Amino acid sequence: MKLLTDLFSTDYGLMSIIGIAFMIGMGVFFLMLFMGKMDQNAKRNGK
């Protein structure tokens, strides 16, 4: 319980949550971007 209290109530805990969420968001964004580029390239090449 102390872990969750520290995570959500301290400045370093909140920065950790923000950092993790940002990294996951970047991962999803780049995954969607690269999958879209691969699909676009496949359509252009007629496959």
MDTraj code that builds the backbone (N, CA, C; nanometers):
import mdtraj as md
import numpy as np

residues = "MET LYS LEU LEU THR ASP LEU PHE SER THR ASP TYR GLY LEU MET SER ILE ILE GLY ILE ALA PHE MET ILE GLY MET GLY VAL PHE PHE LEU MET LEU PHE MET GLY LYS MET ASP GLN ASN ALA LYS ARG ASN GLY LYS".split()
xyz = np.array([
    [0.0828, -0.1191, 0.0000],
    [0.0000, 0.0000, 0.0000],
    [0.0873, 0.1256, 0.0000],
    [0.1983, 0.1204, 0.0710],
    [0.2896, 0.2357, 0.0748],
    [0.3433, 0.2651, -0.0644],
    [0.3646, 0.1592, -0.1419],
    [0.4140, 0.1768, -0.2787],
    [0.3167, 0.2596, -0.3620],
    [0.1888, 0.2254, -0.3557],
    [0.0894, 0.3015, -0.4318],
    [0.0757, 0.4440, -0.3794],
    [0.0849, 0.4613, -0.2490],
    [0.0781, 0.5956, -0.1916],
    [0.1945, 0.6804, -0.2405],
    [0.3156, 0.6231, -0.2393],
    [0.4324, 0.6967, -0.2886],
    [0.4216, 0.7236, -0.4381],
    [0.3684, 0.6269, -0.5121],
    [0.3597, 0.6416, -0.6572],
    [0.2682, 0.7571, -0.6970],
    [0.1567, 0.7712, -0.6293],
    [0.0586, 0.8720, -0.6688],
    [0.0665, 1.0029, -0.5903],
    [0.1477, 1.0082, -0.4855],
    [0.1478, 1.1300, -0.4048],
    [0.2812, 1.2037, -0.4033],
    [0.3860, 1.1461, -0.4582],
    [0.5149, 1.2150, -0.4580],
    [0.5480, 1.2631, -0.5990],
    [0.6372, 1.3599, -0.6055],
    [0.6731, 1.4146, -0.7352],
    [0.7482, 1.3128, -0.8203],
    [0.8357, 1.2331, -0.7608],
    [0.9082, 1.1335, -0.8394],
    [0.8175, 1.0188, -0.8815],
    [0.7146, 0.9895, -0.8027],
    [0.6182, 0.8869, -0.8417],
    [0.5345, 0.9312, -0.9601],
    [0.4887, 1.0562, -0.9549],
    [0.4083, 1.1088, -1.0654],
    [0.4905, 1.1210, -1.1935],
    [0.6158, 1.1603, -1.1810],
    [0.7016, 1.1680, -1.3001],
    [0.7259, 1.0289, -1.3576],
    [0.7340, 0.9281, -1.2728],
    [0.7493, 0.7909, -1.3203],
    [0.6266, 0.7476, -1.3994],
    [0.5090, 0.7773, -1.3471],
    [0.3843, 0.7421, -1.4178],
    [0.3779, 0.8149, -1.5513],
    [0.4101, 0.9433, -1.5515],
    [0.4074, 1.0210, -1.6755],
    [0.5078, 0.9651, -1.7752],
    [0.6274, 0.9316, -1.7296],
    [0.7296, 0.8757, -1.8179],
    [0.6882, 0.7429, -1.8770],
    [0.6315, 0.6554, -1.7956],
    [0.5867, 0.5249, -1.8450],
    [0.4730, 0.5415, -1.9449],
    [0.3774, 0.6276, -1.9136],
    [0.2648, 0.6502, -2.0051],
    [0.3128, 0.7104, -2.1373],
    [0.4083, 0.8012, -2.1299],
    [0.4627, 0.8631, -2.2509],
    [0.5319, 0.7592, -2.3382],
    [0.6107, 0.6713, -2.2765],
    [0.6820, 0.5680, -2.3524],
    [0.5843, 0.4700, -2.4176],
    [0.4808, 0.4310, -2.3458],
    [0.3806, 0.3405, -2.4030],
    [0.3075, 0.4098, -2.5169],
    [0.2739, 0.5371, -2.4985],
    [0.2091, 0.6131, -2.6051],
    [0.2962, 0.6249, -2.7288],
    [0.4258, 0.6503, -2.7088],
    [0.5177, 0.6573, -2.8227],
    [0.5262, 0.5229, -2.8943],
    [0.5282, 0.4146, -2.8175],
    [0.5337, 0.2812, -2.8765],
    [0.4121, 0.2529, -2.9629],
    [0.2948, 0.2873, -2.9133],
    [0.1715, 0.2666, -2.9906],
    [0.1710, 0.3547, -3.1147],
    [0.2124, 0.4804, -3.0999],
    [0.2154, 0.5720, -3.2139],
    [0.3077, 0.5209, -3.3235],
    [0.4298, 0.4815, -3.2863],
    [0.5248, 0.4349, -3.3871],
    [0.4820, 0.3017, -3.4474],
    [0.4203, 0.2147, -3.3677],
    [0.3687, 0.0890, -3.4222],
    [0.2634, 0.1163, -3.5286],
    [0.1694, 0.2053, -3.4998],
    [0.0654, 0.2388, -3.5969],
    [0.1253, 0.3072, -3.7198],
    [0.2216, 0.3958, -3.6994],
    [0.2847, 0.4655, -3.8100],
    [0.3567, 0.3683, -3.9025],
    [0.4382, 0.2795, -3.8448],
    [0.5157, 0.1867, -3.9267],
    [0.4267, 0.0838, -3.9942],
    [0.3219, 0.0375, -3.9250],
    [0.2299, -0.0581, -3.9878],
    [0.1569, 0.0084, -4.1041],
    [0.1193, 0.1345, -4.0883],
    [0.0540, 0.2068, -4.1970],
    [0.1468, 0.2267, -4.3153],
    [0.2724, 0.2584, -4.2891],
    [0.3699, 0.2762, -4.3974],
    [0.3934, 0.1447, -4.4714],
    [0.4018, 0.0327, -4.3975],
    [0.4211, -0.0962, -4.4619],
    [0.3011, -0.1344, -4.5472],
    [0.1815, -0.1066, -4.4983],
    [0.0593, -0.1362, -4.5742],
    [0.0534, -0.0501, -4.6998],
    [0.0876, 0.0770, -4.6864],
    [0.0864, 0.1688, -4.8008],
    [0.1884, 0.1238, -4.9055],
    [0.3043, 0.0796, -4.8622],
    [0.4077, 0.0338, -4.9530],
    [0.3648, -0.0952, -5.0222],
    [0.2993, -0.1847, -4.9518],
    [0.2529, -0.3100, -5.0101],
    [0.1446, -0.2830, -5.1160],
    [0.0550, -0.1888, -5.0896],
    [-0.0483, -0.1559, -5.1861],
    [0.0127, -0.0936, -5.3114],
    [0.1142, -0.0094, -5.2907],
    [0.1778, 0.0570, -5.4029],
    [0.2524, -0.0438, -5.4926],
    [0.3084, -0.1465, -5.4302],
    [0.3820, -0.2469, -5.5069],
    [0.2907, -0.3560, -5.5628],
    [0.1636, -0.3488, -5.5358],
    [0.0675, -0.4419, -5.5937],
    [0.0597, -0.5760, -5.5266],
    [0.0934, -0.5835, -5.3996],
    [0.0877, -0.7116, -5.3300],
    [-0.0356, -0.7206, -5.2424],
])
top = md.Topology()
chain = top.add_chain()
for i, resn in enumerate(residues, 1):
    res = top.add_residue(resn, chain, resSeq=i)
    for name in ("N", "CA", "C"):
        top.add_atom(name, md.element.get_by_symbol(name[0]), res)
traj = md.Trajectory(xyz[None], top)
